[in-house]
Amino acid sequence: MTKPAIGFIGLGVMGTPMARHLAAAGYRLTVLDLDPTLGDALAAEFADVSAARRLAEVGAASDIVVTMLPSGAPVQQTAIGPGGLIESLKPGSLVLDTSSSEPWFTRETAQRLAEAGIAMVDAPVSGAEWGAIAAELVFMVGGAKDDVARVVPLFDIMGKAQFHLGPVGAGHIMKSLNNLITSVTFMATGEALLAGKHAGLDPDIMIDVLNQSTGGSWVAKTHFKQRIFNRSFDDPFKLALMVKDIGIALEAAERTGVPIPLSQETGRQWREIAEGQAADASVSRMIAGMEERAGIELTPGSS
């Protein structure tokens, strides 16, 4: 079967490697980013990649458009705003949003697109930059069964797993809840390490213990030795985006009426710490904020 023509909008930390995998797999791509040099670089690397300058160029050239943007508002503007994809995509086309978006925006966007005969699937990802580079992302998918089936071949190229959670918006709910759990774990691990360091324990050895014990987690394995103890604080995922995802999860839970007091307090603490950090700070800087409160640094060695 002929491969569908793909549009790709948003060539940041995640989008560029994702688009590169699709191009390497032989898909014809039309790419667009606010920074035109990113699209130009991909076009120079692959003969079947074209760098667009306007949304209309992407829509007119594509059967499926992938978006990887910071939140639901820019996705909605890109899809159904003035000059958006809804004006240039053909009926029967599909928008695949892999951003971490607000599910209520996603459902509104999908409804408007459906009125124009355009399908939508939401499929936010877990795996961070290294997962995108290694094509080991996990996709959390929302959408109609037949629409999801159309984009499964793309998931297979860009990631290692996909989970269909329900109708449009379900993927974005799952992504926010996943990041909510991560945020609670991240803060709890930081607090324990700070308490241990103050008590004379070596945080470096404490992480070794956690990684072999029931207190271990993904953040324990991937962040403290790699980004905190060496003082680099260089995770490419932004602190502001994590705070945004926590807020999405808290609002989604509030709409269900389910009480989540631990998560609500975690969200409050993350917001307070983020206010004291630079606007573009890495998510790793959350621990730096905790260190400032405690008056102690998480460096290797016992105090």
N, C-alpha and C positions, 0 to 999 in steps of 0.2 A: 504494500500500500504506500501511496505517496505520503511523505511526512508533511504535517501541517506547517505552515509558515508561522513563526513565533515572533511576537514582539516582546521586548523586555524593558521595563521601565524601573529605574533605580539601580545604579551600578556602584553601590557603596561597598562596604566591607563584605557583606553577604552576596549582594547581587552580581558582582563581577565574577567570582568563581562559579556561581550557579550558571550564569550565562555562558561562561567559557566551556563548561561541561556539555551544555546543549549544542554549542557550535562544534565542539570536537566530535560529537556523536552524529554530525551531518545534518543538523537542522539549519534552515535558512532563518537568520535572525535580523530583525530591525530593532536597534537599541536606542535608548534615550536616557539622559541624565541631566540634571541641572548643570553639572560640570561637563561640557561637551568633550573635553579631552579624554574622559573615561571611555566614551563610546568610540571616539576616533582610535584609541589604542586597541580596542577589540577588533575594529574593522581592519586595522593594519595587520593584526595577527591572523585573522581568518578571512578567506576569500568570500565566504557566504554570509558575512556579517556586514550590515549597512548601518552607519551612524545617522540617526535622524536628528532634526532640530525642532520638530513640532509634533505634538500628539497626533495630528491628522495624518502625518506620514506613517506613524506606527500603526494606527488603526486601518488605514487603507491597504497596508502591506501584509496584514496578519490575520490568521485564522484563530489563534489563541494569543492573548496578551498576558504576560506574567508581570505582576507588580511586586516590588520589594521596597516599600517606603516606610517612613518612621511611624505612622499611625493611621487610623481610619479616616481622619479628615482629609489629608492629601490624597488618599486612595479615592475617596468619594469625589473630590474635586477633579482628579484625573479621569475618572470614569464617566461622571454624569454632569460635571460642571460646564460652564461656557467653554466651547471649543474642545470638550472632552471626548473620550473614545466613543461615547454613544453616538456621536455625530459622524464618525468615520468607519466604525466597524460594520461589517455586513451582518444581516440577520443570520443566525446560525453560528455566529462567532462565540467565543467564550473568554471571560476574564478570570484569571487565576491569581488570587491575591495571597501572596506568601508573607505579607507583612504581619506585624503584631497589631491588629486593629481592634477597635471597639465593636463587639458583635452587633450592637444596635445600629451603628453606621453601616455595617456590612449588609444587614437585612434590608435597610432602606435602599442601599445602592443596588442590591440584587433585584429588588422589586422594580426599580426604574429601568434597569437593563432588560429585565424580562419583558417589560411593556414594548421594548424595541426589538424583541426576538433574540436577545443576547443572553447567554447563560452566564452564571457566576459560580465559582467554587472558591471557598476560603481554605487555605492550607498553610497556616503559619508553621514555623520550623523550630526544632530544638537541635542543638549541636554546635552552636557558636561558629566563629570564623573558621576554626580548624575543621569542623564538620563540613562546612561549605567547600573548603579547599579539597578535602579528601573524598567528597561525594558521599558522606556518611550522615546526612541530615535525616531527622525523623520528621515526617509531615503529619500534622494533626488536621484532619480533613472534614469539611462540612459541605454538603451539596447533594443534589439529586443523584441517584445511583448512576444513571446513564451519563450525566455530565462528569462525574468523578472518573468513570471508566475512560473518558477521552483523554484525561491528563495523567493517568497512571503511568504510561510510558515515560513521561517527563520526570515523575517521582523516581522511577527506577534508575534514571540516569543521574539525578542530582542527589539521591539519598540512599539510605539503607533500609528504611521501613516507612510504611504509611498506615494510618489508622483512620477509617471512616467512622466518625462519631455521630453523624446525624445530618440534619438539613443545614442549609447555609447559615453560618454564624456559629455552628457547633465547634468548629475547629478553633475559632478565636476565643471562645469561652475556655476550651481546654488549655490553650497556650497561656492565657492569663493565670489560670489556676496552677499550671505547672510552675510558672515563675513566682507565684505567691508562695508555693511550697519551698522553692529554692531560696527565696528571700528570708523565710523563717529559719531555715537550716543554716544559711550563711551567718545570720546574726547570732543564732544560738552557739554556733561553733566559735565565732569571734569572742563572745562573752566568756565561754569556757576557757579558751586559750589565754585571755587576759587574766582571768582569775588564777589559772595555773601558773602563769609567769610571775604574778605577784606572790604566789605561794612558794616560789623557788623552782618550779619545773621548767624544763626546756621546751618551748613550743614546737621546735623541730621534732623532738622525740614524741611529744604529745600527738602530733599529726601521724607519726608512724604507728602509734598505738591505735588511734581512731581508724586508720585505714585497714587495720586488721581486726577491728572490733565492731560492736553493734552501733557505736556512735559515728561510724564512717558515713561519707556521703560523696556525691559528685563534686561539690565545692571543696571538700577536704582533699580530694585527690588532685584537683586541677588548679587550685588557686593559692593556697597559703605558701607552699614551698616555691611555687613558680612566680608569684607576683607580690606577695606580702612580705615574707621574711627577707627577701632581697631588696625591698623598698622600691621596686619598679612600678607597682600599681598601674600596670599597663594593659589590663584586659580591654580589648577593643569595644566591647559592649559598654554603652554609656550608662552612668548612674541615673541620669534623667529618664532614660527609656525603661529602666527597671522600675523606677517610681511610677511611671506611667502605667506599666503592666500591672503593678500591684493595685493601682487605683481602679483599673478595669475589672480585676477580679473581685475587689471589694464591692463595687457597684453591682456587678452581676450577682453576687451572693445576696446583697441587700434586696435586689428585686425578687429573689426567691423567698425572702423572709427567714432564711436559715441564720441563726446566730453564730458568728465567728469571732469571738472576742480576742483570741490570741492573734489572729491575722490582722484584726483592726489595730491592735496595739503595735504590731510589727510595722504596719503601714505608717502609723504616726511616727515611729522612731526613724524609719527610712526617710520620710519627708523632712524631719528636723535635721538629720545629718546632711541630707542633700543641700539644704539651704546654706550650709556652711562650706560647701565645696564649689569649685569652679563650674560654670555652666556646662562645659564639655568634659567634665571629669569622668574617668573610668569607673565602672561599677566597683572596682577594687578599692576605690577611695572611701567607700562606706566603712571599711575597717580602719582607715586612717582617722575618720571622724570618731569612731569608737575609742581609738587609742588616745585621742586628744581629751576625751571625756574622762578616761581612766588615768591619764597621766603616766602612761607606760607604753613602750613600743614593743611590738611583736617581732623581735629579732632573735635569732638562734642563741642558745645559751641560757643558763639559769641566772636569776637575779639574786 
